[in-house]
Amino acid sequence: MDIQDRDTGEMNREQEPLVTDRISFWQQFANALTKAGSYIDMVRLRTGKSVKYFISLMVLVAVMTAVIPTVAAIVTFGGFKNLFLNKIPEFHMENGELKAEKMFDIDISGVHFYVDTGAEFVDNSVFDDDSVYIAIGSRTMRGVYKMSGVVTDFYRMSLSEILPDGFDNQALAAQIPAIYLALFINFVLVILQNGIKYSLLALIYMIMTVPICKRTGLMLSKYQIFMLCIYAQTLGILLVNTNAALGYLLPSFIFSMIGIFATFRYISAACFPYLRNQSED
């Protein structure tokens, strides 16, 4: 009787899933990076768990790419108040025209704030780096994105429409709460942007994964296969965004290619044991 009970207990332990609903985000994160064999169990977690993983991963990415570089920049120049009152040249608006003592260019979290009031608007020739620029001349502010040598305006407006006469360094310093609010909104937008981007990529990976899952005999829903592709993307997401957070130490396409290759490998590793069992049967 004791032997039978022991054997039954061992069988039950063997049948226990690798993960349960008690699994934390960090355990899922570690499994996504190191245990592709656990994917099938993780995609069968209740929906709230998998949704929480995806949202938490997007928040982590936004912290890496938006929060940490921004905080580092703020600390470097001693806070916005010190920046506006002591670091940047004195400026003021007069008769709808911005006047500054001299030009300046400050990079905050990958965005260049470039001010040169020597002309009505800033010319394309000054944009050296592939980056985003808020370029301010004496009468016009431009939002510019430069990539691979191509300069694209995403907005252009007259300074007289947004800055009143008399606006100066002190008035700018008074806007610090609004600036922090804008940074928070940007943080939320980065989360949403990444969520959409990696969801679309997961849908693309599903084109390959759905037929594989059908061959395995696994009864996985489309949502579960979608989450399998999200888990498989984790390493690629981490590599690409770490490179971005560090200022693109290597060209982004290199890490993108590594991420794509790694994702396919994770998907294959998750499904291969089940394909092998089907072929043996």
C-alpha positions as CSV (number, residue, x, y, z in Angstrom):
1,M,0.0,0.0,0.0
2,D,2.8,2.3,0.9
3,I,4.6,1.6,-2.4
4,Q,1.5,2.2,-4.3
5,D,0.9,5.5,-2.6
6,R,4.5,6.5,-3.2
7,D,4.3,5.6,-6.9
8,T,1.0,7.5,-7.2
9,G,2.6,10.6,-5.6
10,E,5.5,10.4,-8.0
11,M,3.2,10.2,-11.0
12,N,1.2,13.2,-9.7
13,R,4.4,15.2,-9.3
14,E,5.4,14.4,-12.8
15,Q,2.1,15.5,-14.1
16,E,2.3,18.9,-12.3
17,P,2.8,21.8,-14.6
18,L,6.1,23.6,-14.6
19,V,4.5,26.8,-13.6
20,T,1.3,27.8,-11.8
21,D,-0.8,31.0,-11.4
22,R,1.4,31.9,-8.4
23,I,4.3,32.7,-10.8
24,S,5.6,36.2,-10.6
25,F,6.5,38.6,-13.4
26,W,10.2,38.1,-12.7
27,Q,9.8,34.3,-12.8
28,Q,8.1,34.5,-16.1
29,F,10.8,36.9,-17.3
30,A,13.5,34.5,-16.3
31,N,11.7,31.5,-17.9
32,A,11.2,33.5,-21.1
33,L,15.0,34.0,-21.3
34,T,16.2,30.6,-20.1
35,K,13.4,28.0,-20.3
36,A,11.7,27.8,-23.6
37,G,10.3,24.5,-22.5
38,S,8.1,26.3,-20.0
39,Y,6.3,28.4,-22.6
40,I,3.5,25.9,-23.2
41,D,2.7,26.0,-19.5
42,M,3.0,29.7,-19.2
43,V,0.6,30.4,-22.1
44,R,-2.0,28.4,-20.3
45,L,-1.9,30.7,-17.3
46,R,-5.0,32.7,-16.7
47,T,-5.4,35.7,-19.0
48,G,-4.7,38.2,-16.3
49,K,-1.3,36.8,-15.6
50,S,-0.2,36.9,-19.2
51,V,-1.6,40.4,-19.8
52,K,0.2,41.6,-16.6
53,Y,3.4,40.1,-18.0
54,F,3.1,41.9,-21.3
55,I,2.2,45.3,-19.7
56,S,5.1,44.9,-17.1
57,L,7.5,44.1,-19.9
58,M,6.5,47.2,-21.8
59,V,6.8,49.3,-18.6
60,L,10.3,47.9,-18.1
61,V,11.3,48.8,-21.7
62,A,9.9,52.3,-21.2
63,V,11.9,52.7,-18.0
64,M,15.1,51.6,-19.8
65,T,14.6,53.8,-22.9
66,A,12.8,56.9,-21.6
67,V,13.1,57.2,-17.8
68,I,16.7,56.3,-17.0
69,P,18.3,58.4,-19.8
70,T,16.0,61.4,-18.9
71,V,16.8,61.1,-15.2
72,A,20.5,60.9,-16.0
73,A,20.3,64.0,-18.1
74,I,18.4,65.9,-15.5
75,V,20.9,65.0,-12.8
76,T,23.8,65.9,-15.1
77,F,22.6,69.5,-15.5
78,G,21.5,69.8,-11.9
79,G,17.7,69.9,-12.5
80,F,15.5,71.9,-14.8
81,K,15.6,75.0,-12.5
82,N,19.4,75.1,-12.7
83,L,19.3,74.5,-16.4
84,F,16.8,77.3,-17.2
85,L,18.3,79.9,-14.9
86,N,22.0,79.2,-15.0
87,K,23.0,76.9,-17.8
88,I,21.2,78.2,-20.9
89,P,21.8,81.7,-22.2
90,E,19.4,84.5,-21.2
91,F,16.5,84.9,-23.7
92,H,13.3,86.9,-23.9
93,M,10.4,87.4,-26.3
94,E,9.9,90.9,-27.7
95,N,7.4,91.9,-30.4
96,G,6.8,88.3,-31.4
97,E,10.5,87.6,-31.8
98,L,12.8,85.5,-29.6
99,K,16.1,87.1,-28.7
100,A,18.9,85.1,-27.0
101,E,22.5,86.0,-26.0
102,K,23.9,83.1,-28.0
103,M,22.9,79.8,-29.6
104,F,22.8,76.6,-27.6
105,D,22.2,72.9,-28.2
106,I,21.2,70.6,-25.3
107,D,20.5,66.9,-25.6
108,I,17.9,65.6,-23.2
109,S,17.2,61.9,-23.5
110,G,18.0,61.8,-27.2
111,V,16.1,65.0,-28.1
112,H,18.2,68.0,-29.1
113,F,16.9,71.4,-28.0
114,Y,18.6,73.6,-30.5
115,V,18.2,77.4,-30.2
116,D,19.7,79.9,-32.7
117,T,18.0,83.3,-33.0
118,G,20.4,84.5,-35.7
119,A,17.8,83.6,-38.3
120,E,14.0,83.4,-38.4
121,F,14.2,79.5,-38.4
122,V,16.9,76.9,-38.0
123,D,18.3,75.6,-41.3
124,N,18.6,71.8,-42.0
125,S,22.4,72.2,-42.3
126,V,22.9,72.4,-38.5
127,F,21.4,68.9,-37.8
128,D,24.4,66.7,-37.5
129,D,23.2,63.6,-35.7
130,D,20.4,61.2,-36.6
131,S,18.0,62.3,-33.8
132,V,14.9,64.3,-32.9
133,Y,15.4,68.1,-32.8
134,I,13.3,70.9,-31.3
135,A,14.8,73.7,-33.4
136,I,14.0,77.2,-32.4
137,G,14.8,80.3,-34.5
138,S,13.9,83.9,-33.8
139,R,10.3,83.5,-35.1
140,T,9.7,79.8,-35.9
141,M,9.9,76.5,-33.9
142,R,10.4,73.3,-35.8
143,G,10.0,69.7,-34.7
144,V,12.5,67.7,-36.8
145,Y,13.4,64.1,-37.2
146,K,16.7,63.2,-39.0
147,M,17.3,59.6,-40.1
148,S,20.0,58.4,-42.5
149,G,20.7,61.9,-43.6
150,V,17.0,62.7,-44.4
151,V,15.4,65.6,-42.4
152,T,11.7,65.4,-41.9
153,D,9.5,68.1,-40.2
154,F,6.8,66.7,-38.1
155,Y,5.6,70.2,-37.0
156,R,6.4,73.9,-37.6
157,M,4.8,76.9,-35.9
158,S,5.3,80.5,-35.2
159,L,6.7,81.3,-31.8
160,S,4.3,84.3,-31.4
161,E,1.5,81.8,-31.3
162,I,2.8,79.9,-28.2
163,L,5.1,82.4,-26.4
164,P,3.8,85.8,-25.1
165,D,5.9,88.9,-25.2
166,G,8.1,89.1,-22.1
167,F,8.6,85.3,-21.8
168,D,12.1,84.7,-20.5
169,N,14.2,82.3,-18.4
170,Q,12.2,83.0,-15.2
171,A,8.9,82.3,-17.0
172,L,10.3,79.1,-18.4
173,A,11.4,77.9,-14.9
174,A,7.8,78.5,-13.8
175,Q,6.7,75.8,-16.3
176,I,8.7,73.0,-14.7
177,P,5.6,71.2,-13.3
178,A,4.1,71.2,-16.8
179,I,7.4,69.8,-18.1
180,Y,7.3,66.9,-15.7
181,L,3.7,66.3,-16.6
182,A,4.8,66.2,-20.3
183,L,7.6,63.7,-19.5
184,F,5.1,61.5,-17.7
185,I,2.7,61.6,-20.7
186,N,5.6,60.8,-22.9
187,F,6.4,57.8,-20.7
188,V,2.9,56.5,-21.1
189,L,3.0,57.1,-24.8
190,V,6.3,55.1,-25.0
191,I,4.6,52.2,-23.3
192,L,1.6,52.3,-25.7
193,Q,3.9,52.6,-28.7
194,N,6.0,49.6,-27.7
195,G,2.9,47.6,-26.9
196,I,1.5,48.2,-30.4
197,K,4.9,47.5,-32.0
198,Y,5.6,44.2,-30.3
199,S,2.0,43.1,-30.6
200,L,2.3,43.6,-34.4
201,L,5.6,41.7,-34.4
202,A,3.9,38.8,-32.4
203,L,1.2,38.6,-35.0
204,I,3.9,38.3,-37.7
205,Y,5.6,35.5,-35.8
206,M,2.3,33.8,-35.5
207,I,2.3,33.2,-39.2
208,M,5.0,30.7,-38.7
209,T,4.0,29.5,-35.3
210,V,0.3,28.6,-35.9
211,P,1.1,25.8,-38.5
212,I,3.8,24.4,-36.1
213,C,1.4,24.3,-33.2
214,K,-1.2,22.5,-35.4
215,R,1.4,19.9,-36.3
216,T,2.2,19.3,-32.6
217,G,-1.4,18.5,-31.7
218,L,-1.3,21.1,-29.0
219,M,-4.8,22.6,-28.5
220,L,-3.6,26.2,-28.2
221,S,-5.9,29.1,-28.9
222,K,-4.8,32.0,-31.1
223,Y,-4.4,34.1,-27.9
224,Q,-2.1,31.5,-26.4
225,I,0.0,31.3,-29.5
226,F,0.2,35.1,-29.5
227,M,1.5,35.0,-25.9
228,L,4.0,32.3,-26.9
229,C,5.4,34.7,-29.5
230,I,5.5,37.5,-26.9
231,Y,7.6,35.2,-24.5
232,A,9.8,34.3,-27.4
233,Q,10.5,37.9,-28.2
234,T,11.7,38.8,-24.7
235,L,15.4,38.4,-25.3
236,G,15.2,40.4,-28.6
237,I,13.2,43.2,-26.9
238,L,15.7,43.3,-24.1
239,L,18.7,43.5,-26.5
240,V,17.3,46.1,-28.9
241,N,16.2,48.4,-26.1
242,T,19.3,48.0,-24.0
243,N,21.3,49.1,-27.1
244,A,18.9,52.1,-27.5
245,A,19.2,53.0,-23.8
246,L,23.0,53.0,-24.1
247,G,22.9,55.4,-27.1
248,Y,23.2,52.8,-29.8
249,L,26.7,51.3,-29.1
250,L,26.1,49.2,-32.3
251,P,23.8,49.8,-35.2
252,S,20.3,49.0,-34.3
253,F,19.7,46.6,-37.2
254,I,22.4,44.2,-35.8
255,F,20.5,43.7,-32.6
256,S,17.2,43.6,-34.5
257,M,18.6,40.7,-36.6
258,I,19.9,38.9,-33.4
259,G,16.4,39.4,-31.8
260,I,14.6,37.9,-34.8
261,F,16.9,34.9,-34.9
262,A,16.6,34.4,-31.2
263,T,12.8,34.6,-31.3
264,F,12.6,31.9,-34.0
265,R,14.9,29.7,-31.9
266,Y,12.8,30.1,-28.8
267,I,9.6,29.3,-30.7
268,S,11.3,26.2,-32.2
269,A,12.7,25.1,-28.8
270,A,9.2,25.5,-27.2
271,C,7.5,23.4,-29.9
272,F,10.2,20.9,-30.8
273,P,9.5,18.3,-28.0
274,Y,5.9,18.1,-29.1
275,L,6.8,17.8,-32.8
276,R,9.2,15.0,-31.8
277,N,6.5,13.2,-29.8
278,Q,4.1,13.4,-32.8
279,S,6.7,12.0,-35.2
280,E,7.5,9.1,-32.8
281,D,3.8,8.3,-32.5
